[in-house]
């Protein structure tokens, strides 16, 4: 299962999440150590009142990471335990970008987790972020909210949004995928960032409360599991969903993607890559 949602900042001031179709809203709270989104509290409260899932993010400004983390936590204190938390790591207005990306981000994320018990996500571009540095020290502990756009065409929600065939750097996948900045949904007349979260509502709240479910297949990517599904390793229907657990939605998305290409080249390549990493024995259990 997957969730459709949006994210926004002061540009979306006044948006009513009860009138916009979405499962979740990720709201900008802070930037640096002085800026607070003036619409943050109203929006966060409106998301909760509408019965939607809440996410909250801090835009890294490249100052002292501990100071920025404390400013973020002090601002969002009433919502800790109710929202997924995230660090937004981008180039604009961030002098640390391209210089101390991994160390800065890890310090911030470690501090947030240490103070709250909640494992935060990190947002970045697939190319200029994920592939630009060795993020292993971050990826082993913190899930990815990744971004890549096919184009700037207006679009509604997509169940299988485009992403290039390259990897996500140190991550096997993006747990939340922002695939458009030109989304158009009823209830709001301007562009919106559209996101697909590869989880269900229960999993969202486990991340929010600091009690995420353990990954049952930590050594395998969603594409690896998709190959196993196509070889019927994990059963069918409800049995498959139960066996894959929190990995079901992401795996199913990869199955659909592999089968949708009529050339079958991505499928053949995925099988070859699987065999190289895991051998043939896993497919004939």
N, C-alpha and C positions, 0 to 999 in steps of 0.2 A: 504494500500500500504506500501511497505517497500523498503529500500534502501540498496544496497550491497556496501561495502567499505573496505578500508584497513587503517591501521595505521602504523606509522614507525618513526624511529629515524635516527641517523647517519649510522646505518647498511644498510639502504636503499639508501645511497648516490648515486646519478646518476639516480635513477628511474625516468622514464618519464611517468607521469600520463596520458598523451595523448595516450600512447601505451598500458597501462595496463587497462583492463576492470574494471571500478569502477564508482560508483556514487559519492563517496566522499573519501577524504583522510584526516586523522587526523595526524598532524605532531608534533613531539616533538620540542619545541622551547628552553626550558631552564630547568635547574636543580639547586637547591640551589640558591646561589646569585652570582655565577661566571661562570657557564657553559652555553654556547649557542651552540646548535647544529650547526656545521659549514655548514650544508646543508639546514638549516631551510628556509632562505629567498629564495634560489633558488627553493626549493620544493614548498613553499607556492605560489610563483609567477607562477610556472608551473601549479599548480592545478587550479588556477584562469584562466590562459590563456587557459587551456584545457576545460574550461566550466564546471569543476567539483565543487562539494561542498567542502568547506574547514573547517577543525577543527584544533585547535591548543591546545597543552597541556603542562603543567609544571609538572615536576617530583619532588614531595615533598622530600626534603632532611632532614627535621626535624630540621632546624635552626629556626630563628625567622620568623614566618609565614607572618608578615607584610612586612618584608624585602624581603622575597622570592616573595610575591605577587607583590611588586613594581618592582622588577627586571624583573619578567615575563611581566608585563604590559609595562614597558619601552621598552622591546625588541620587543613586538608584536604590538606596537602602530599603525603602518600603516594598520593593519588588523582588528582592533577592529571595530565591526559592520559588518564585512564581514565573520566572522568565528565563529563556535561554540567554546567556550572556555572550558577547562577541567583541573582538578587537578588529577594527577596520584598518587594514594596512595598505595605504595608497601613496602615490608620489606627491600629489598636490599638497602644498602647505605642510610638508613633512621633510625637513632637512636630513633626517636620519635614513630616509629611503635610499637604497643603493649603497649605503655605507655600513650600517650596523643592523640590518634588517632582522637577522635571526636572533642575535643576542638581545636586542631591544625588545622584540616581541616576546621572547621566552621569559625575560624578566617580568614583563607586564603580566603575561598569562599565569606564570607561577605565583605571582603575588595575589592575583585575583582568586585563584584556586585555593591558595593557602589561607586566605582570609574568609572565604565563603564556603569552601567544600564543594563548590560548583565548578565543573570543568568547562571553561569557556571555549568558544569556537574562534577561529581566525579567518577573516575575509581577505581575499586577495585575487588578483587576476591570474588566470591560468598560465599566461605567457610571461608577463613582466614580473610576476610574483613567484608562482610555484616553480617555474623552470629557471629562474634567474639565480637561485642560490640553493645550497644544500640545507634543506629544512628538516633533516632527519631528527634533530634534537627537539623540534617542535611537533612534528607529525606523529611521533610515537606516543604523545600524550594528549594532543589537542586536535579535534576534528576540523575539517575544512569547510568553509563556506566559500565556494569558488565561483568565479565570474568569467564568462566568455560569451560574446554575442555573435550570432551569425550575420546580422546586419542591423540596420536602424529602421526596418519596416515596422509599421504598427502591427501589433499582434495581441491576441488574447492568450489565455493559458495554453501551454503545450504539454502533452503527456510524455513526449519523447523529444525534447529540444536538442538541436544540433550542438555538437562540440567536436573539435577537430580530433584526429586520430592519435595525436600525441598524448603523452602521459601527463599526470598531475604532479610531477616532481616526486617528492618524497611520500606523497599520499597515493593510495590505490584509487581513490575516488574523492569526489566532493560529496559530503553528506548533505549539504544544502547547495543547490546550483542556481545562481542568478544568471539567467539566459537572455534577458532583454531589459533595456532601459527605455523602451518605447511601447510598454504595455498599455492597453486601453481596456478598461473595465467599466461596467455600469456603475453609476454612483459617483464618478469622478471624471471630469472632462479633460484632464491633462494626462501627460505621460506618467507611467508608473514603472518602477523596477519590478520585474516578475521573477519569482523564485519557486523552485521545486525542491521540497524536502523529502529525502528518501527515508521516510519513517512514518509511523502513525502517531496519533495524538498521545497515546500512552508513552511512547518512546520520547516524544518531545518533552513531556512533563518529567520523565526520568532524568533527562539532561538538565532541565530547569531546577529540579530539586537536589541535584547532586547524586542521583542514584541511577546512572545509566546501566543498561543491561550489558553484560560482558559479551563481546564479539565471539560467536562460536567458531569462526573461521578466520582468525587473525592473520594467518599466513597466506590467505588467498584473496585475490581481488574479486570484484563483482563479475568481471569477465571470466575469470577462472571458474567461478561457481556456475556461470551461465553454460560453460562447456559441460560441466558435470550434469546440469539439468538436461541438456540435450542428449546426454548419454544415459539419462534416467537414473542417475546415482541417488537422487534424493526423493524418489517416489513421485506421486502426482497429486494435484489438487491440494486438499487440506493437509495431507501428509507432508507434501513438499513445503508448504508454507510453515508448518510447525518445525520441520527439520532445519530450515534456513533461518528461522527466527527473525532477528532484526535485520538480517541481510536479504530478506525475501524481496523487498521492493526494488532495491538497487539491482539485484540479480535479475529479476524479471524484466526490468528496463533494458538490461544488456541482452537478454534473450530476444526481446522484441527487435532491438537494433540489429543484432546479427542476422536474424531471419528476414529482415526487411530489405536487405541489399540483395538484389537479384543476381549480382555477379558471383555471390558466395565467397568472394575473396576475403572479406573481413572474417567470415566464419572459419575458413581454412587457416588463415593466419592465427586466429585465436586458439585453434586446436593445436597448431604447431608450437605456439608459445607455451601453452599449457603443458604439452608433453616435455618440452625442454626444461620446464621448472619442476614438474611434479611426477613425470614419468607416466607410464600407461596403466600401472597397477591400480591407481585411484579410480579409473574409469570402468574397471571390470570387477568391482567388488561383488 
